[in-house]
Every structure is written in C-alpha cells, then in structure tokens.
Amino acid sequence: MIQITYDRNSLELIECECIKNEKVDLADLAFTLIDGFNEFLKEAEV
C-alpha cells in the first residue's frame, strides 16, 4: 500500500511512503497519484 500526503492548496507533495515495506511498482505509484488527484478535483468542484 502506498500512502501519499499532499498540500490541498498548492498540490505540493508532502510525503510518500510505502506501508508494510512492500516493493512498490511504479505503475501502482502512478495510479495512486492519479486517483488522489482525481479525488482532489472532485472535492474542488463542490
């Protein structure tokens, strides 16, 4: 699992960490970033 923390105002990445010391696939990381950004956009539209 990848946990990503970013600033909601500036979209600056604050922290990105891998939970449970699993190997991180770059594709998984990319999809996680995209999902997080899409969630941010949904919240911004409200």
MDTraj code that builds the backbone (N, CA, C; nanometers):
import mdtraj as md
import numpy as np

residues = "MET ILE GLN ILE THR TYR ASP ARG ASN SER LEU GLU LEU ILE GLU CYS GLU CYS ILE LYS ASN GLU LYS VAL ASP LEU ALA ASP LEU ALA PHE THR LEU ILE ASP GLY PHE ASN GLU PHE LEU LYS GLU ALA GLU VAL".split()
xyz = np.array([
    [0.0845, -0.1183, 0.0000],
    [0.0000, 0.0000, 0.0000],
    [0.0885, 0.1239, 0.0000],
    [0.0472, 0.2229, -0.0736],
    [0.1226, 0.3476, -0.0809],
    [0.0389, 0.4585, -0.0188],
    [0.0975, 0.5316, 0.0734],
    [0.0275, 0.6432, 0.1360],
    [0.0919, 0.7724, 0.0890],
    [0.0096, 0.8606, 0.0342],
    [0.0597, 0.9867, -0.0192],
    [-0.0081, 1.1022, 0.0534],
    [0.0713, 1.1971, 0.0997],
    [0.0191, 1.3159, 0.1655],
    [0.0602, 1.4371, 0.0828],
    [-0.0386, 1.5204, 0.0500],
    [-0.0052, 1.6394, -0.0273],
    [-0.0846, 1.7581, 0.0234],
    [-0.0323, 1.8765, -0.0001],
    [-0.0962, 2.0008, 0.0414],
    [-0.2134, 2.0294, -0.0509],
    [-0.3323, 2.0443, 0.0052],
    [-0.4526, 2.0633, -0.0766],
    [-0.4548, 2.1989, -0.1474],
    [-0.3841, 2.2958, -0.0937],
    [-0.3846, 2.4281, -0.1561],
    [-0.2856, 2.4383, -0.2715],
    [-0.1658, 2.3892, -0.2496],
    [-0.0615, 2.4037, -0.3512],
    [-0.0400, 2.2767, -0.4326],
    [-0.1026, 2.1661, -0.3900],
    [-0.0824, 2.0341, -0.4512],
    [0.0624, 1.9873, -0.4390],
    [0.1367, 2.0473, -0.3461],
    [0.2754, 2.0069, -0.3248],
    [0.2791, 1.8746, -0.2489],
    [0.3611, 1.7827, -0.2965],
    [0.3752, 1.6530, -0.2312],
    [0.4473, 1.6714, -0.0984],
    [0.3841, 1.6274, 0.0094],
    [0.4439, 1.6407, 0.1419],
    [0.5188, 1.5137, 0.1793],
    [0.4537, 1.3995, 0.1572],
    [0.5149, 1.2735, 0.1982],
    [0.4599, 1.1611, 0.1122],
    [0.5459, 1.0678, 0.0791],
    [0.5042, 0.9493, 0.0051],
    [0.5759, 0.8312, 0.0682],
    [0.4994, 0.7396, 0.1265],
    [0.5643, 0.6275, 0.1927],
    [0.4967, 0.4965, 0.1583],
    [0.5758, 0.3927, 0.1650],
    [0.5270, 0.2579, 0.1380],
    [0.4989, 0.1904, 0.2715],
    [0.3761, 0.1428, 0.2889],
    [0.3368, 0.0777, 0.4130],
    [0.3701, -0.0720, 0.4058],
    [0.4118, -0.1293, 0.5176],
    [0.4426, -0.2726, 0.5300],
    [0.5650, -0.3141, 0.4487],
    [0.6465, -0.2185, 0.4105],
    [0.7742, -0.2478, 0.3458],
    [0.7608, -0.3340, 0.2205],
    [0.6498, -0.3214, 0.1509],
    [0.6318, -0.3967, 0.0269],
    [0.7086, -0.3286, -0.0856],
    [0.7435, -0.4059, -0.1858],
    [0.8058, -0.3456, -0.3031],
    [0.6999, -0.2646, -0.3768],
    [0.7378, -0.1466, -0.4228],
    [0.6429, -0.0583, -0.4899],
    [0.6625, -0.0677, -0.6406],
    [0.5555, -0.0982, -0.7081],
    [0.5558, -0.0992, -0.8540],
    [0.5318, 0.0448, -0.9001],
    [0.6102, 0.0922, -0.9946],
    [0.5933, 0.2300, -1.0410],
    [0.4549, 0.2537, -1.0992],
    [0.3975, 0.1533, -1.1626],
    [0.2621, 0.1678, -1.2162],
    [0.1626, 0.1884, -1.1021],
    [0.1792, 0.1134, -0.9926],
    [0.0917, 0.1316, -0.8767],
    [0.1059, 0.2723, -0.8203],
    [0.2283, 0.3203, -0.8134],
    [0.2514, 0.4551, -0.7628],
    [0.1827, 0.5577, -0.8519],
    [0.1963, 0.5417, -0.9825],
    [0.1340, 0.6350, -1.0761],
    [-0.0179, 0.6347, -1.0602],
    [-0.0774, 0.5156, -1.0533],
    [-0.2229, 0.5083, -1.0383],
    [-0.2681, 0.5677, -0.9057],
    [-0.1893, 0.5480, -0.8002],
    [-0.2235, 0.6049, -0.6705],
    [-0.2217, 0.7570, -0.6770],
    [-0.1202, 0.8127, -0.7428],
    [-0.1130, 0.9578, -0.7584],
    [-0.2311, 1.0100, -0.8389],
    [-0.2652, 0.9406, -0.9473],
    [-0.3765, 0.9825, -1.0328],
    [-0.5079, 0.9762, -0.9557],
    [-0.5297, 0.8674, -0.8818],
    [-0.6520, 0.8540, -0.8024],
    [-0.6632, 0.9659, -0.6997],
    [-0.5535, 0.9961, -0.6333],
    [-0.5536, 1.1031, -0.5339],
    [-0.5844, 1.2373, -0.5970],
    [-0.5284, 1.2623, -0.7130],
    [-0.5527, 1.3889, -0.7812],
    [-0.6978, 1.3975, -0.8278],
    [-0.7527, 1.2862, -0.8774],
    [-0.8932, 1.2842, -0.9191],
    [-0.9855, 1.3112, -0.8012],
    [-0.9540, 1.2564, -0.6841],
    [-1.0335, 1.2828, -0.5640],
    [-1.0264, 1.4311, -0.5293],
    [-0.9075, 1.4881, -0.5400],
    [-0.8914, 1.6309, -0.5127],
    [-0.9787, 1.7133, -0.6070],
    [-0.9799, 1.6777, -0.7361],
    [-1.0602, 1.7513, -0.8330],
    [-1.2088, 1.7395, -0.8026],
    [-1.2535, 1.6216, -0.7616],
    [-1.3948, 1.6031, -0.7260],
    [-1.4328, 1.6939, -0.6103],
    [-1.3475, 1.7002, -0.5084],
    [-1.3756, 1.7841, -0.3921],
    [-1.3716, 1.9317, -0.4291],
    [-1.2852, 1.9684, -0.5203],
    [-1.2714, 2.1084, -0.5598],
    [-1.3934, 2.1570, -0.6376],
    [-1.4626, 2.0658, -0.7047],
    [-1.5784, 2.1045, -0.7845],
    [-1.6995, 2.1388, -0.6992],
    [-1.7026, 2.0896, -0.5768],
    [-1.8201, 2.1096, -0.4902],
    [-1.8340, 2.2541, -0.4513],
])
top = md.Topology()
chain = top.add_chain()
for i, resn in enumerate(residues, 1):
    res = top.add_residue(resn, chain, resSeq=i)
    for name in ("N", "CA", "C"):
        top.add_atom(name, md.element.get_by_symbol(name[0]), res)
traj = md.Trajectory(xyz[None], top)
